[in-house]
């Protein structure tokens, strides 16, 4: 009896650790609410918990839109992480995917509907692949830090995207790109009727299917085996004859394809069918880092952590109804998200605490 | 006589392993007490409990007859217990003196009083014959001197009970002699010494009393002077152990060449100097050929060139086929098995399970995959077979991660993987380093079985005794050159072999 109990404590499940992290994050978020405005804190916290469902299905539609993007970007970080590379170039890959998709979606009007959308999405994937591969090639052959390359490519990506828009499909009145032709919009499968007024479409379905696919690829295939081998121990990979450089480039191409796809599907939707000309990298894809962290890189876990973070982000907006200014709303949601990221610490700490109490009893 | 240290009914459970099972150990003041046991027998766990790194699940600790509670190393220190760990705990960019006083600095008016500290350290150094240079940076001194710094750290803290965890595993033979002299001196000055080891030779030379542990239990405590090495080995392993190797029936088949190396050169990228200088030799089926040499004379580069990890010039033939330009994977699948020098860095993925590690060289073959999908059930079954056949002891079976195995079991896993796949040549680099008697015997037996089955074995070893007892023929490498290639162990002695290794005898290509 005693033996099995200890084994359980030591194999403390990742899932439980992630859940506890989420709960601790929510509690600390509540503390911030209490400190800033005690009298409204209960109602505000209630809004944070229920905001995305209290406003009917249209609010929940927004959760679905964000969750789809977060899943794809989280998968990108998780996948690269298994190769031992930290993909922080999500924004660049996202915007390149978006602009490539818009290019096809706006200028290649000769394509028949249906095909048009598919080609636009593939162009977006390709944009992400190119941007991700640059990181892979530089890391593999020149030993340059992937973090430096990734961050720089985020900015380069934004400016390249702006250049492409200005040269090809610029709307000077609104200072943004023209709108995507309707023939290139991502199919919604009737979701716009269930979630009116939101951009809900098949992105979420594609994202969940890809999460399962990535899980299988990593854990069941020889390619995944090679990637994990090199990610954990490059030397052992070389010893067994795995081409580590090829693998890094290939997996960064895949890792880049995911935010590229996210960018394409985000901008090819009825609610965000253009790119605004601005000089900063888009922030949405960067949430993928936290999403992956909370799920400890597990592709299936990423589905759930993406939904959690999307839910908190959307619900948080409702706190404004109780007098919390948008900045505080941002602070609270960020606090929750960052506390959740302490999941690894929790995974280590809980068994220690359990062991101590156990020892005292035993 | 009063006991300096008493460990009573100590019990410590780790997940899946009972590391210490009701252990009783009593150590008299001033004696040198050896703790002997195989890897994983519970020696280090027991000492970590005494030193406060772990807490025991059950049991009592008495120091000088008084019961004490030790919850961290500071408690241990206050009770006069010091420990030299297998891997030293020194700050590499501090000087020797700074390292010794770290944590117990003497001060004058809130400022460091280095003069006083220096005087105390130098007094201790003189008194115990511990030769050190207090102003040298630690990263610049030899391993032997680093160890003396660790000993001085304990003495500076006025510790009376000194624990040495496998202190000789990092030392050269002459440094071992010196350490033994130092420890005897410490004992003569009244210090109590606990000496953890699995080397019978050293225990015989050094210790007064020896307690043998096996699988977490005390097997017995014996007086070293009246016990033979064979008896101690038997207590440790639990059965009769042959300290001499029995090579059995040799290979009777055809004497065909398996590995032929012709004019192999490896250039150092930075200096342009030849690390391997026109090496030419042949290894035939059914023989064990050893490569002897002082460390860092080109052995590593020679092996990496043959396995294809680094580029080289010259020619390499494997089973008659020229594989000179071929990649690592091609060589591995055309007759080459490789037991690498650093098992944790090259041989295994520490985060992977035994199952996953068992197919590291073969995950791509038809038996283990279909259309790029790994056949998990087949792999698991294969891993179970390896565990069974090579007696790999793992807490959670095939799902145990390689990182949680003991060194000996890690090596068994690599051995199992490399010997069970298709091969004609085994390159074994330092394959018994850091292993205890039982595991060493196991590895050597497997290599001999390979030879007797007609495989070629290329053994790279720094242990001269191993070279002399296992090989059919000895090659000697000095400064990248093969200076002797046909030495027969029965025809030469150690001294002569040593002269070849030092480069003062044999062929010199530059002459």
Interface residues (C-beta under 8 A of the other chain):
Chain A: X2 X3 X6 X7 X10 X11 X220 X221 X222 X223 X225 X226 X228 X229 X232 X233 X235 X236 X238 X239 X240 X241 X242 X359 X362
Chain B: X13 X15 X16 X55 X57 X307 X308 X309 X327 X328 X329 X330 X331 X332 X338 X340 X345 X346 X347 X348 X349 X350 X351 X352 X356 X359 X360 X361 X363 X364 X369 X372 X373 X374 X376 X396
